[in-house]
Amino acid sequence: MFSRKISRRSFLTTSSIFTLLLGLDWKRVAAYAARMGPKKDYPTVIIGAGLGGLCCGAYLAKQGIPVTVVEQRDRPGGYAASFDRDGGKYRFEVSLHGMYAKNNVVERILEDLGVQKELELVQLSEVYHLRSPDHQISVPQRDPEEYVRILSRHFPAEEEGIRGFVQEIVGIACEADELHQSGMCASLLFPFKYPKMFRVRNKTLAGLLNRYIRDPKLQTILASLWDFHGLPPSKLAGLYYAVAKGECLRNGTYYIKERSSDLSFALADVIKREGGQMLYETLAQKILIEKDAVKGVMLTTGKILPARAVVSNASAAHTFGSMLPKGALPKEFSRELKTFVPSLSSFIVWLGLKGELRGKIPFCGIQTVTERGPEQEYASCLRGDVEKVPLRVSLYDNMYAGYSKPGTSTLRVFCLTGYGPWRKFEKDYKAGRKEAYRKEKERWAETLISRAEKEILPGLSSMIEVREAASPLTNWRFTRNPGGAIFGYEQTLNHAYIDRKDNRTPIKGLYLASAWGVPGGGYWGVLLTGQMAFEEMMEDWGSPIPALKNRNAIIHSQKWKT
Ligand SMILES: Cc1cc2nc3c(=O)[nH]c(=O)nc-3n(C[C@H](O)[C@H](O)[C@H](O)COP(=O)(O)OP(=O)(O)OC[C@H]3O[C@@H](n4cnc5c(N)ncnc54)[C@H](O)[C@@H]3O)c2cc1C
C-alpha cells in the first residue's frame, strides 16, 4: 500500500479538490454569506474543543453562525492545554514545544480571528538542538544558509548535497505557503505553479534524502524531525516533511507565552464573545442523521442538540466508528478508512525542579539520536523499548524569563511510543483497575528520567520536587484519540498533506476539523484544518453553483476512482 505511486492524474484530481479551498478567500466567503439568508438557520455543533474544532468554531461564530461546542473535559484545547501541580507552584505544558506561527497561514488565521494581539509568541533560541554520538548540532532559526554552513562543517564532503536538500525543502515550504494564501482554481496548472511540490509528490523522506545525501549519519541528522511526525523516512511522505521542516528553517519556531492553553482559551473566548456556547464536561454520544444529512448530536445525557452541520474535532475512528449509525457511510469510504493508520502516541514525564536551570544549559530543547538511525529507532518506539527510543527534553525555562516560579524550573521529557505495548492494559485501565498499568508507567518514567540524567542533565534526579507522567492511555482518556495518537492519521505517501482524507465527509453537513483531516496534526495543521472546514461549510451553504454545493458525492466518486 505504501508504495502506491501517485499518478499525475490522481494527484491532480485529489489535490484539485483541496487546492480550490486551501487559500481562504474572504471575497468568496462574503459572497457565500450574502446568499445564505438568516444565519440563525445554520445551527452548528462542534464535537471537541481541540484546536481544530475551536478554530473552525471561531470562524463560524464570527460569521454569525450559532455555534455550540461540546467538550468532554472541563477546559478547551485538547492537547493544547496545561495543568497545575503542587498548588499551582508548577504549571506544566501538555504538548507544545514549538510551532511555526510567523509569516505563514497560522499568523493569518490568528489575525483573522482577532487573537493575534492577545497572544505573545516567543521565538525559541534554536529550532532544536541535536545530540548524536558524533555530532552536536543546533538548528538555527530563520537562517537556512547558516544551517547549510553548520552541517557542511560537520560533513564537508557533502556540502553540495546539503545545500541542494535545504534549498529544496525551503523552496517547497515557500510554495506551500503560497498555496495556502492563494489556493488555486485551475488544477491543471498545479505542476507549473507549484513545480517543487509536484516533483516530490511520489517521494518518501528517504527518497528525498537519497537524492542529495550519501552519508547515512548525515541522513539521520537531516531526518531527525521524523519524530515530530511519528513515521521514519522510509514511510513518511517527503512532501509533508519538506513543508514542515522547510517552514521551521525559513520562518522559525515559536512558543506561546504563558502556555499553549492561552491560545485555546483565546479561541474559546472568541466563540463566546460572538454568541456561541462552550459546553464543558459534556460528552457527545451520537451524530444523528436523516436522509443522509446530519440533523443533530445526542449527548450521553440523552439531550439532543439539533444541528444543520456537525464539525467533528474528535478522532475519525470515534466519529465514523462509534458516533454515526451503522451503515451510514458508503462502503468504499469505510473500506478506505480501514487502510489509514493512527499515528504513534507519546510517553511524557513532566518534572518540577528545585533550582533555576535557565541559562545553565543553553537550549530550549535537546533531542538525542543514536547511530542506529531512524528506522531502528521507530521500531524501538513501536516495541516500546524505552531504553532505546530517542529522547526529547524541553527546557521551558529557556523559552522566556519567568516561565517557572522563582527558585524552580519546569522540564519535560518526551518520547514516542506505539500503542502495542500499552494495549494489554487497556481493558483494566478502562475498568479502573490500574495496578499493573501504574507499575509499567512508573518503569517508563524512571527509565526516561535516568536516561535524561545520564545523556543530558547530570544531577537531574536530585532536583526533582514534583513528577507527573502520561502514557498513551492517558492521552486516550483526555482526547479519546485511538491508541493515544498525537498526530491523527499517519502521513504516508498515499495519505499525506493535501492528498488526505477530505474534511467534507460523505454525510451531508458532517465535517472534520482535526489532526485526522486535511492537512494533518500539529498546531499548524489543525488550525489550518479548522479554517478549511469553515470555508468548505460556507461554500456548501452559499455557493451559487449547485454542483459545488455539498460536493462530497462528487469528491468521493472522483477520489475513489483514481
Ligand atoms: C506530547 C505532545 C507534544 C506535542 N508537541 C507538539 C509541538 O511541539 N508542536 C506542534 O505543532 N504539535 C505538537 N503536538 C501535536 C498537537 O498537539 C496535536 O496534533 C493537536 O493539538 C491536535 O489537535 P486536534 O484539533 O486534532 O484535537 P485534540 O487535541 O486531539 O482534541 C480533541 C478534543 O475532542 C474532545 N472530544 C473527543 N471526543 C469527544 C466527544 N465524544 N464529546 C466531547 N468531546 C470530545 C477531546 O476531549 C479533546 O478535547 C504534540 C502532541 C503531544 C501529545
The ligand as an SDF file (V2000), in Angstrom:
LIG
                    3D

 53 58  0  0  0  0  0  0  0  0999 V2000
    3.2220   15.3620   23.9740 C   0  0  0  0  0  0  0  0  0  0  0  0
    2.8390   16.0750   22.7190 C   0  0  0  0  0  0  0  0  0  0  0  0
    3.7170   17.0060   22.1830 C   0  0  0  0  0  0  0  0  0  0  0  0
    3.3550   17.7090   21.0180 C   0  0  0  0  0  0  0  0  0  0  0  0
    4.1920   18.6930   20.5740 N   0  0  0  0  0  0  0  0  0  0  0  0
    3.7970   19.4780   19.5460 C   0  0  0  0  0  0  0  0  0  0  0  0
    4.5790   20.6110   19.1780 C   0  0  0  0  0  0  0  0  0  0  0  0
    5.5870   20.9460   19.8040 O   0  0  0  0  0  0  0  0  0  0  0  0
    4.1700   21.3290   18.0920 N   0  0  0  0  0  0  0  0  0  0  0  0
    3.0430   21.0150   17.3770 C   0  0  0  0  0  0  0  0  0  0  0  0
    2.7300   21.7160   16.4100 O   0  0  0  0  0  0  0  0  0  0  0  0
    2.2730   19.9430   17.7230 N   0  0  0  0  0  0  0  0  0  0  0  0
    2.6130   19.1820   18.7910 C   0  0  0  0  0  0  0  0  0  0  0  0
    1.8300   18.1220   19.1780 N   0  0  0  0  0  0  0  0  0  0  0  0
    0.6470   17.7410   18.3410 C   0  0  0  0  0  0  0  0  0  0  0  0
   -0.5730   18.6300   18.5870 C   0  0  0  0  0  0  0  0  0  0  0  0
   -0.6940   18.9180   19.9540 O   0  0  0  0  0  0  0  0  0  0  0  0
   -1.8580   17.9240   18.1010 C   0  0  0  0  0  0  0  0  0  0  0  0
   -1.6710   17.4120   16.7870 O   0  0  0  0  0  0  0  0  0  0  0  0
   -3.0560   18.8570   18.0670 C   0  0  0  0  0  0  0  0  0  0  0  0
   -3.1430   19.6460   19.2470 O   0  0  0  0  0  0  0  0  0  0  0  0
   -4.3430   18.0420   17.8860 C   0  0  0  0  0  0  0  0  0  0  0  0
   -5.4570   18.9210   17.8360 O   0  0  0  0  0  0  0  0  0  0  0  0
   -6.9060   18.4540   17.4210 P   0  0  0  0  0  0  0  0  0  0  0  0
   -7.6420   19.6720   16.9980 O   0  0  0  0  0  0  0  0  0  0  0  0
   -6.8270   17.3270   16.4550 O   0  0  0  0  0  0  0  0  0  0  0  0
   -7.6300   17.9750   18.7570 O   0  0  0  0  0  0  0  0  0  0  0  0
   -7.1960   17.1400   20.0670 P   0  0  0  0  0  0  0  0  0  0  0  0
   -6.1380   17.8940   20.7880 O   0  0  0  0  0  0  0  0  0  0  0  0
   -6.9340   15.7190   19.7190 O   0  0  0  0  0  0  0  0  0  0  0  0
   -8.5160   17.2520   20.9140 O   0  0  0  0  0  0  0  0  0  0  0  0
   -9.7290   16.6050   20.6030 C   0  0  0  0  0  0  0  0  0  0  0  0
  -10.7670   17.1090   21.6020 C   0  0  0  0  0  0  0  0  0  0  0  0
  -12.0170   16.4850   21.3460 O   0  0  0  0  0  0  0  0  0  0  0  0
  -12.6030   16.1250   22.5950 C   0  0  0  0  0  0  0  0  0  0  0  0
  -13.5510   15.0240   22.3460 N   0  0  0  0  0  0  0  0  0  0  0  0
  -13.3030   13.8510   21.6940 C   0  0  0  0  0  0  0  0  0  0  0  0
  -14.4230   13.1140   21.6100 N   0  0  0  0  0  0  0  0  0  0  0  0
  -15.4000   13.8360   22.2080 C   0  0  0  0  0  0  0  0  0  0  0  0
  -16.7910   13.6080   22.4230 C   0  0  0  0  0  0  0  0  0  0  0  0
  -17.4060   12.4870   22.0140 N   0  0  0  0  0  0  0  0  0  0  0  0
  -17.5050   14.5650   23.0730 N   0  0  0  0  0  0  0  0  0  0  0  0
  -16.9130   15.7060   23.5160 C   0  0  0  0  0  0  0  0  0  0  0  0
  -15.5990   15.9650   23.3380 N   0  0  0  0  0  0  0  0  0  0  0  0
  -14.8500   15.0470   22.6820 C   0  0  0  0  0  0  0  0  0  0  0  0
  -11.4360   15.7410   23.4670 C   0  0  0  0  0  0  0  0  0  0  0  0
  -11.7570   15.8060   24.8440 O   0  0  0  0  0  0  0  0  0  0  0  0
  -10.4090   16.7880   23.0460 C   0  0  0  0  0  0  0  0  0  0  0  0
  -10.5200   17.9630   23.8300 O   0  0  0  0  0  0  0  0  0  0  0  0
    2.1350   17.4170   20.3460 C   0  0  0  0  0  0  0  0  0  0  0  0
    1.2530   16.4750   20.8960 C   0  0  0  0  0  0  0  0  0  0  0  0
    1.5890   15.8170   22.0820 C   0  0  0  0  0  0  0  0  0  0  0  0
    0.6090   14.8620   22.6940 C   0  0  0  0  0  0  0  0  0  0  0  0
  1  2  1  0
  2  3  1  0
  2 52  2  0
  3  4  2  0
  4  5  1  0
  4 50  1  0
  5  6  2  0
  6  7  1  0
  6 13  1  0
  7  8  2  0
  7  9  1  0
  9 10  1  0
 10 11  2  0
 10 12  1  0
 12 13  2  0
 13 14  1  0
 14 15  1  0
 14 50  1  0
 15 16  1  0
 16 17  1  0
 16 18  1  0
 18 19  1  0
 18 20  1  0
 20 21  1  0
 20 22  1  0
 22 23  1  0
 23 24  1  0
 24 25  2  0
 24 26  1  0
 24 27  1  0
 27 28  1  0
 28 29  2  0
 28 30  1  0
 28 31  1  0
 31 32  1  0
 32 33  1  0
 33 34  1  0
 33 48  1  0
 34 35  1  0
 35 36  1  0
 35 46  1  0
 36 37  1  0
 36 45  1  0
 37 38  2  0
 38 39  1  0
 39 40  1  0
 39 45  2  0
 40 41  1  0
 40 42  2  0
 42 43  1  0
 43 44  2  0
 44 45  1  0
 46 47  1  0
 46 48  1  0
 48 49  1  0
 50 51  2  0
 51 52  1  0
 52 53  1  0
M  END
$$$$
